[in-house]
Amino acid sequence: MEKYSDFRSDTVTKPTPRMREAMAQAEVGDDVLGDDPTVKKLESLAASLMGKEAALYVPSGTMGNAIAIKVWTQELEEIILESRSHIYNMESTHLSFISRVLPRCLVSQRGAMDPDEVRRHIRQASVHTPRTSLICLENTHNNWSGAVVPLENFKALRAVADEYGLKIHLDGARIFNASLASGIPVKEYAAQVDSVMFCLSKGLSAPVGSMLVGPHDFIEAARRVRKALGGGMRQVGVLAAAGLVALTEMVDRLREDHQRARRLAEAIAPLPGIELDPNNIETNIIIFGFNHPQLTRDEFLVRLREKKVLALPVGTGIRFVTHKDVDDEDVDRAITAFKELLLSS
Ligand SMILES: *Cc1c(COP(=O)(O)O)cnc(C)c1O
């Protein structure tokens, strides 16, 4: 069977042979009892890469974000986040389900919220109103087509947070993509926030897992919440071993994903029905509107699939994501399929 060119997500990446090898050889112990040396190694590497005191290995990015918000907030509080953010839109309501906080969503400029707008929405506790306790950021911003949120914006929001005694959590699922695209070290983004979650299982290609990093006390509390959510894992060094390979060998490769995304975006942008400015494609996510005289969006996705090209619908548009397991030939195949379907029908 001919293989599919799978642009649905960078989460479809398979572990590398080096990861499989490291997994097979990993030294392990019961991590809930603090005995797994491979997990400890991964956590200390993650903390040092981000310039934070401590780190916690968690099963998923969603759990990492959920734990962070649970630790930084209390009931009867409100948190500020961006209206297209993954946390608000794509994480199955853990804000209300687990943390029981009120979300205040603000519009943004490609993921960057206006600091004055944020300031205007910070509330003090009263008999009528919740106290605002946390701001959540996202970088790169998934639903803004992988946009890089500028460091200047982080600094401005940090100043506002400090003025009002708020914490900042960064959903940095793809923080390494942001860093490679901007040339700014991940530590500089991390320095502006109190905690960071980042994913090992996306472009970095580990099979499972994300990291949560922050101050010692925060991570200690996070460890308890992780256990309460059922996320305490035993000989999980077999997975952490792949995470170590992800962080030591897979980061620079993300550049190739950015180049391929840009090439794909430039090739499809001029075609009929495609609503896309290729200059907005900074990293590995291409989101575009679809408005073709003969084909509906869903028909187009079906026809692409017939040509062995997979992508996902998002809102009223379409999302393509480049990653380790799509190469230049896959990009060529996608471009050819676009031309055949959009120019002929
Ligand atoms: C994928 C993703 C997450 C969550 O990661 P999972 O491991 O899929 O739970 C969080 N934030 C962003 C921006 C993501 O893209």
The ligand as a MOL file (V3000), in Angstrom:
LIG
                    3D

  0  0  0     0  0            999 V3000
M  V30 BEGIN CTAB
M  V30 COUNTS 15 15 0 0 0
M  V30 BEGIN ATOM
M  V30 1 C -0.7330 19.8820 21.3930 0
M  V30 2 C -0.8830 21.1000 22.2060 0
M  V30 3 C -1.1230 21.0270 23.5940 0
M  V30 4 C -1.4820 19.7590 24.3140 0
M  V30 5 O -0.7090 18.6730 24.1120 0
M  V30 6 P -1.3120 17.1790 24.2010 0
M  V30 7 O -0.0800 16.4030 24.4980 0
M  V30 8 O -1.8990 16.8990 22.8660 0
M  V30 9 O -2.2950 17.1120 25.3030 0
M  V30 10 C -1.1550 22.2030 24.2880 0
M  V30 11 N -0.9770 23.3930 23.6840 0
M  V30 12 C -0.7590 23.5000 22.3720 0
M  V30 13 C -0.5560 24.8430 21.7750 0
M  V30 14 C -0.7150 22.3710 21.5790 0
M  V30 15 O -0.5180 22.4910 20.2640 0
M  V30 END ATOM
M  V30 BEGIN BOND
M  V30 1 1 1 2
M  V30 2 1 2 3
M  V30 3 2 2 14
M  V30 4 1 3 4
M  V30 5 2 3 10
M  V30 6 1 4 5
M  V30 7 1 5 6
M  V30 8 2 6 7
M  V30 9 1 6 8
M  V30 10 1 6 9
M  V30 11 1 10 11
M  V30 12 2 11 12
M  V30 13 1 12 13
M  V30 14 1 12 14
M  V30 15 1 14 15
M  V30 END BOND
M  V30 END CTAB
M  END
